[in-house]
């Protein structure tokens, strides 16, 4: 474990940010947009930021995914192909993170996210009481595998906005409502977070005390966020989701195209 001293006041601020991030992430994704910059501002080295954030995020995504599962808004058996492919993709992403051009990825990513946001803005949303999943067939299984492998790989290289990508692609590919989409996104995010976390731990890039403290706050925020999403449905999820996707896109565009 790498040691890094923080003032008590910073611990409180970071835990507060984690709670808010957990609440937002359980509904719309994009919680890392808050926690990663907060950790960087606190002065942690970038590699320690990524590992510590993964530890905290795993707690939050676990809480949210369990909540959606208990409310019967996520069926692990139906999504088993995506679950396995996501785990494989996350492992591959971590293994090849140093072998790809991050500069190219960072240039292309904001454009993809903006396209996702525009799609979400105009896409037809299924009614909240429409809880039917598509018929499982060969095409469906391969779609799940390709989706899981791609997004798991992306999350494995510590990419922002993974949960939002899950929501956009799931809505587009399966035409299911936002509650079911949120359940899929949170559960897949937990899988990729967990497998990436193991690698960060092996590399020693985690501040365990801070990660656990923020993780507990993320859990509480995720619990309330998931229940809020289930209660208010698409009328809350869609606008918050679009706001978060736009925020991620604008931040990345500024960071990669205009920042020195």
C-alpha positions as a Markdown table, in Angstrom:
| # | Residue | x | y | z |
|---|---|---|---|---|
| 1 | Unk | 0.0 | 0.0 | 0.0 |
| 2 | Unk | 1.2 | 3.5 | -0.8 |
| 3 | Unk | 1.1 | 6.0 | 2.1 |
| 4 | Unk | -0.2 | 9.5 | 1.5 |
| 5 | Unk | -1.0 | 11.9 | 4.4 |
| 6 | Unk | -4.2 | 14.0 | 4.3 |
| 7 | Unk | -5.6 | 16.6 | 6.5 |
| 8 | Unk | -8.7 | 15.6 | 8.5 |
| 9 | Unk | -10.7 | 18.4 | 6.8 |
| 10 | Unk | -9.9 | 16.9 | 3.4 |
| 11 | Unk | -11.1 | 13.5 | 4.5 |
| 12 | Unk | -14.5 | 15.0 | 5.3 |
| 13 | Unk | -14.7 | 16.9 | 2.0 |
| 14 | Unk | -13.8 | 13.8 | 0.0 |
| 15 | Unk | -16.3 | 11.6 | 1.9 |
| 16 | Unk | -19.0 | 14.2 | 1.3 |
| 17 | Unk | -18.1 | 14.3 | -2.4 |
| 18 | Unk | -18.3 | 10.5 | -2.4 |
| 19 | Unk | -21.8 | 10.5 | -1.0 |
| 20 | Unk | -23.0 | 12.9 | -3.7 |
| 21 | Unk | -21.2 | 10.9 | -6.4 |
| 22 | Unk | -22.8 | 7.6 | -5.2 |
| 23 | Unk | -26.3 | 9.1 | -5.3 |
| 24 | Unk | -25.8 | 10.5 | -8.8 |
| 25 | Unk | -24.0 | 7.4 | -10.1 |
| 26 | Unk | -26.8 | 5.0 | -9.0 |
| 27 | Unk | -29.3 | 7.0 | -11.0 |
| 28 | Unk | -27.4 | 8.2 | -14.1 |
| 29 | Unk | -23.8 | 7.2 | -14.0 |
| 30 | Unk | -20.9 | 9.6 | -14.1 |
| 31 | Unk | -20.0 | 9.6 | -10.3 |
| 32 | Unk | -16.3 | 9.4 | -11.2 |
| 33 | Unk | -16.7 | 12.9 | -12.7 |
| 34 | Unk | -16.9 | 14.1 | -9.1 |
| 35 | Unk | -14.6 | 11.7 | -7.2 |
| 36 | Unk | -11.6 | 11.6 | -9.6 |
| 37 | Unk | -11.1 | 15.5 | -9.8 |
| 38 | Unk | -11.7 | 15.7 | -6.0 |
| 39 | Unk | -8.9 | 13.2 | -5.4 |
| 40 | Unk | -6.6 | 14.9 | -7.8 |
| 41 | Unk | -7.3 | 18.3 | -6.2 |
| 42 | Unk | -6.5 | 16.8 | -2.8 |
| 43 | Unk | -3.0 | 16.2 | -4.1 |
| 44 | Unk | -2.9 | 12.4 | -4.6 |
| 45 | Unk | -0.6 | 11.1 | -7.4 |
| 46 | Unk | -2.6 | 10.2 | -10.5 |
| 47 | Unk | -2.0 | 6.4 | -10.3 |
| 48 | Unk | -3.0 | 6.4 | -6.6 |
| 49 | Unk | -6.2 | 8.4 | -7.6 |
| 50 | Unk | -7.2 | 5.8 | -10.1 |
| 51 | Unk | -6.7 | 2.8 | -7.8 |
| 52 | Unk | -8.4 | 4.5 | -4.7 |
| 53 | Unk | -11.3 | 5.6 | -6.9 |
| 54 | Unk | -11.8 | 2.1 | -8.1 |
| 55 | Unk | -11.9 | 0.8 | -4.6 |
| 56 | Unk | -14.5 | 3.4 | -3.6 |
| 57 | Unk | -16.5 | 3.0 | -6.8 |
| 58 | Unk | -16.7 | -0.8 | -6.4 |
| 59 | Unk | -18.6 | -0.3 | -3.1 |
| 60 | Unk | -21.0 | 2.1 | -4.7 |
| 61 | Unk | -21.7 | 0.0 | -7.7 |
| 62 | Unk | -22.2 | -3.1 | -5.6 |
| 63 | Unk | -24.8 | -1.4 | -3.4 |
| 64 | Unk | -26.7 | 0.0 | -6.4 |
| 65 | Unk | -26.6 | -3.3 | -8.3 |
| 66 | Unk | -27.9 | -5.3 | -5.3 |
| 67 | Unk | -30.7 | -2.8 | -4.9 |
| 68 | Unk | -31.8 | -3.1 | -8.5 |
| 69 | Unk | -31.5 | -6.9 | -8.3 |
| 70 | Unk | -33.7 | -7.0 | -5.2 |
| 71 | Unk | -36.3 | -4.9 | -7.0 |
| 72 | Unk | -36.3 | -7.4 | -9.9 |
| 73 | Unk | -34.8 | -4.8 | -12.2 |
| 74 | Unk | -31.8 | -6.9 | -13.1 |
| 75 | Unk | -31.8 | -10.6 | -14.2 |
| 76 | Unk | -28.2 | -12.0 | -13.9 |
| 77 | Unk | -29.2 | -15.2 | -15.8 |
| 78 | Unk | -30.5 | -13.2 | -18.8 |
| 79 | Unk | -27.4 | -10.9 | -18.8 |
| 80 | Unk | -24.9 | -13.7 | -18.1 |
| 81 | Unk | -23.1 | -13.3 | -21.5 |
| 82 | Unk | -22.6 | -9.6 | -20.9 |
| 83 | Unk | -21.4 | -10.2 | -17.3 |
| 84 | Unk | -18.7 | -12.7 | -18.4 |
| 85 | Unk | -17.6 | -10.6 | -21.4 |
| 86 | Unk | -17.4 | -7.5 | -19.2 |
| 87 | Unk | -15.1 | -9.3 | -16.7 |
| 88 | Unk | -12.8 | -10.4 | -19.5 |
| 89 | Unk | -12.8 | -7.0 | -21.1 |
| 90 | Unk | -11.9 | -5.3 | -17.9 |
| 91 | Unk | -8.9 | -7.6 | -17.3 |
| 92 | Unk | -7.7 | -7.1 | -20.9 |
| 93 | Unk | -8.1 | -3.4 | -20.6 |
| 94 | Unk | -5.9 | -3.2 | -17.5 |
| 95 | Unk | -3.3 | -5.5 | -19.1 |
| 96 | Unk | -2.9 | -3.4 | -22.3 |
| 97 | Unk | -3.4 | 0.0 | -20.8 |
| 98 | Unk | 0.3 | 0.9 | -21.5 |
| 99 | Unk | 0.2 | -0.5 | -25.0 |
| 100 | Unk | -2.3 | 1.9 | -26.6 |
| 101 | Unk | -2.3 | 5.6 | -27.4 |
| 102 | Unk | -4.1 | 7.3 | -24.6 |
| 103 | Unk | -3.8 | 10.6 | -26.6 |
| 104 | Unk | -5.8 | 9.2 | -29.5 |
| 105 | Unk | -8.4 | 7.7 | -27.1 |
| 106 | Unk | -8.8 | 11.0 | -25.2 |
| 107 | Unk | -9.3 | 12.9 | -28.5 |
| 108 | Unk | -12.0 | 10.5 | -29.8 |
| 109 | Unk | -13.8 | 9.9 | -26.5 |
| 110 | Unk | -15.5 | 13.3 | -26.1 |
| 111 | Unk | -17.0 | 13.1 | -29.6 |
| 112 | Unk | -18.4 | 9.6 | -28.8 |
| 113 | Unk | -19.9 | 10.9 | -25.5 |
| 114 | Unk | -21.5 | 13.9 | -27.2 |
| 115 | Unk | -23.1 | 11.6 | -29.8 |
| 116 | Unk | -24.3 | 9.4 | -26.9 |
| 117 | Unk | -25.8 | 12.5 | -25.2 |
| 118 | Unk | -27.6 | 13.6 | -28.4 |
| 119 | Unk | -29.0 | 10.2 | -29.0 |
| 120 | Unk | -30.3 | 10.0 | -25.4 |
| 121 | Unk | -31.9 | 13.4 | -25.7 |
| 122 | Unk | -34.1 | 12.4 | -28.7 |
| 123 | Unk | -34.4 | 8.6 | -28.1 |
| 124 | Unk | -37.8 | 7.3 | -27.3 |
| 125 | Unk | -38.0 | 6.0 | -23.8 |
| 126 | Unk | -40.0 | 2.9 | -22.9 |
| 127 | Unk | -42.7 | 3.4 | -20.2 |
| 128 | Unk | -41.5 | 2.6 | -16.7 |
| 129 | Unk | -44.1 | -0.2 | -16.4 |
| 130 | Unk | -42.7 | -1.9 | -19.5 |
| 131 | Unk | -40.4 | -4.4 | -17.9 |
| 132 | Unk | -40.2 | -7.0 | -20.6 |
| 133 | Unk | -36.7 | -8.1 | -21.8 |
| 134 | Unk | -36.0 | -8.9 | -25.4 |
| 135 | Unk | -36.2 | -12.5 | -26.5 |
| 136 | Unk | -33.0 | -14.3 | -25.9 |
| 137 | Unk | -31.5 | -15.6 | -29.1 |
| 138 | Unk | -28.1 | -16.0 | -30.9 |
| 139 | Unk | -28.0 | -12.4 | -32.0 |
| 140 | Unk | -28.9 | -11.2 | -28.5 |
| 141 | Unk | -26.1 | -13.3 | -27.0 |
| 142 | Unk | -23.5 | -12.0 | -29.4 |
| 143 | Unk | -24.7 | -8.4 | -28.8 |
| 144 | Unk | -24.2 | -8.9 | -25.1 |
| 145 | Unk | -20.7 | -10.3 | -25.5 |
| 146 | Unk | -19.5 | -7.6 | -27.8 |
| 147 | Unk | -21.0 | -4.8 | -25.7 |
| 148 | Unk | -19.6 | -6.3 | -22.5 |
| 149 | Unk | -16.1 | -6.9 | -24.0 |
| 150 | Unk | -15.9 | -3.4 | -25.4 |
| 151 | Unk | -17.2 | -1.5 | -22.3 |
| 152 | Unk | -15.4 | -3.7 | -19.9 |
| 153 | Unk | -12.1 | -3.1 | -21.8 |
| 154 | Unk | -12.8 | 0.6 | -21.7 |
| 155 | Unk | -13.4 | 0.6 | -18.0 |
| 156 | Unk | -10.3 | -1.5 | -17.5 |
| 157 | Unk | -8.2 | 1.4 | -18.8 |
| 158 | Unk | -9.8 | 3.7 | -16.2 |
| 159 | Unk | -12.0 | 5.5 | -18.7 |
| 160 | Unk | -14.6 | 8.0 | -17.4 |
| 161 | Unk | -18.3 | 7.8 | -18.2 |
| 162 | Unk | -18.4 | 4.0 | -18.4 |
| 163 | Unk | -21.8 | 3.8 | -16.6 |
| 164 | Unk | -23.2 | 6.4 | -19.0 |
| 165 | Unk | -22.0 | 4.4 | -22.0 |
| 166 | Unk | -23.7 | 1.3 | -20.6 |
| 167 | Unk | -27.0 | 3.2 | -20.3 |
| 168 | Unk | -26.8 | 4.7 | -23.8 |
| 169 | Unk | -25.8 | 1.5 | -25.5 |
| 170 | Unk | -28.3 | -0.7 | -23.6 |
| 171 | Unk | -31.2 | 1.6 | -24.5 |
| 172 | Unk | -30.1 | 1.6 | -28.1 |
| 173 | Unk | -29.5 | -2.1 | -28.4 |
| 174 | Unk | -32.3 | -3.7 | -26.4 |
| 175 | Unk | -35.0 | -1.0 | -26.4 |
| 176 | Unk | -35.8 | -1.4 | -22.7 |
| 177 | Unk | -36.9 | 1.2 | -20.2 |
| 178 | Unk | -34.6 | 3.4 | -18.1 |
| 179 | Unk | -35.1 | 1.4 | -14.9 |
| 180 | Unk | -34.0 | -1.8 | -16.4 |
| 181 | Unk | -31.2 | 0.1 | -18.2 |
| 182 | Unk | -30.0 | 1.5 | -14.9 |
| 183 | Unk | -30.0 | -2.0 | -13.4 |
| 184 | Unk | -27.8 | -3.3 | -16.2 |
| 185 | Unk | -25.4 | -0.3 | -16.1 |
| 186 | Unk | -24.9 | -0.4 | -12.4 |
| 187 | Unk | -24.3 | -4.2 | -12.3 |
| 188 | Unk | -21.9 | -4.3 | -15.3 |
| 189 | Unk | -20.1 | -1.3 | -13.7 |
| 190 | Unk | -19.6 | -3.3 | -10.6 |
| 191 | Unk | -18.1 | -6.3 | -12.5 |
| 192 | Unk | -15.6 | -4.2 | -14.4 |
| 193 | Unk | -14.8 | -2.1 | -11.3 |
| 194 | Unk | -14.1 | -5.3 | -9.3 |
| 195 | Unk | -11.8 | -6.9 | -11.8 |
| 196 | Unk | -9.9 | -3.7 | -12.5 |
| 197 | Unk | -9.6 | -3.2 | -8.7 |
| 198 | Unk | -7.7 | -6.5 | -8.3 |
| 199 | Unk | -5.0 | -5.4 | -10.7 |
| 200 | Unk | -4.6 | -2.0 | -9.0 |
| 201 | Unk | -4.3 | -3.8 | -5.7 |
| 202 | Unk | -1.6 | -6.0 | -7.1 |
| 203 | Unk | 0.3 | -3.0 | -8.4 |
| 204 | Unk | 0.0 | -1.2 | -5.0 |
| 205 | Unk | -1.9 | 1.8 | -6.4 |
| 206 | Unk | -4.5 | 2.1 | -3.6 |
| 207 | Unk | -4.9 | 4.3 | -0.5 |
| 208 | Unk | -6.9 | 1.7 | 1.4 |
| 209 | Unk | -8.1 | 3.8 | 4.3 |
| 210 | Unk | -9.3 | 6.6 | 2.1 |
| 211 | Unk | -10.8 | 4.2 | -0.5 |
| 212 | Unk | -12.7 | 2.4 | 2.2 |
| 213 | Unk | -13.9 | 5.6 | 3.8 |
| 214 | Unk | -15.1 | 7.0 | 0.5 |
| 215 | Unk | -16.5 | 3.6 | -0.4 |
| 216 | Unk | -18.8 | 3.5 | 2.6 |
| 217 | Unk | -20.1 | 7.0 | 1.8 |
| 218 | Unk | -20.6 | 5.9 | -1.8 |
| 219 | Unk | -22.6 | 2.9 | -0.6 |
| 220 | Unk | -24.9 | 5.2 | 1.4 |
| 221 | Unk | -25.3 | 7.6 | -1.5 |
| 222 | Unk | -25.9 | 4.7 | -4.0 |
| 223 | Unk | -28.5 | 3.2 | -1.7 |
| 224 | Unk | -30.5 | 6.4 | -1.6 |
| 225 | Unk | -29.9 | 7.1 | -5.3 |
| 226 | Unk | -31.1 | 3.7 | -6.5 |
| 227 | Unk | -34.2 | 3.9 | -4.4 |
| 228 | Unk | -34.9 | 7.4 | -5.6 |
| 229 | Unk | -34.5 | 6.3 | -9.2 |
| 230 | Unk | -36.9 | 3.4 | -8.7 |
| 231 | Unk | -39.4 | 5.6 | -7.0 |
| 232 | Unk | -39.4 | 8.4 | -9.6 |
| 233 | Unk | -38.5 | 6.5 | -12.7 |
| 234 | Unk | -37.7 | 8.0 | -16.1 |
| 235 | Unk | -38.9 | 11.5 | -15.2 |
| 236 | Unk | -35.9 | 11.7 | -12.9 |
| 237 | Unk | -33.4 | 9.4 | -14.6 |
| 238 | Unk | -33.5 | 10.8 | -18.1 |
| 239 | Unk | -32.8 | 14.5 | -17.3 |
| 240 | Unk | -30.1 | 13.7 | -14.7 |
| 241 | Unk | -28.6 | 11.2 | -17.1 |
| 242 | Unk | -28.4 | 13.7 | -19.9 |
| 243 | Unk | -26.9 | 16.4 | -17.7 |
| 244 | Unk | -24.2 | 14.0 | -16.5 |
| 245 | Unk | -23.3 | 12.8 | -20.0 |
| 246 | Unk | -23.1 | 16.4 | -21.2 |
| 247 | Unk | -20.9 | 17.3 | -18.2 |
| 248 | Unk | -18.6 | 14.4 | -18.9 |
| 249 | Unk | -18.3 | 15.4 | -22.5 |
| 250 | Unk | -17.7 | 19.1 | -21.9 |
| 251 | Unk | -15.1 | 18.3 | -19.2 |
| 252 | Unk | -13.2 | 15.9 | -21.5 |
| 253 | Unk | -13.4 | 18.2 | -24.5 |
| 254 | Unk | -11.9 | 21.0 | -22.4 |
| 255 | Unk | -9.3 | 18.7 | -20.9 |
| 256 | Unk | -8.1 | 17.1 | -24.1 |
| 257 | Unk | -8.7 | 19.7 | -26.8 |
| 258 | Unk | -8.2 | 23.1 | -25.1 |
| 259 | Unk | -6.2 | 22.6 | -21.9 |
| 260 | Unk | -2.5 | 23.1 | -22.2 |
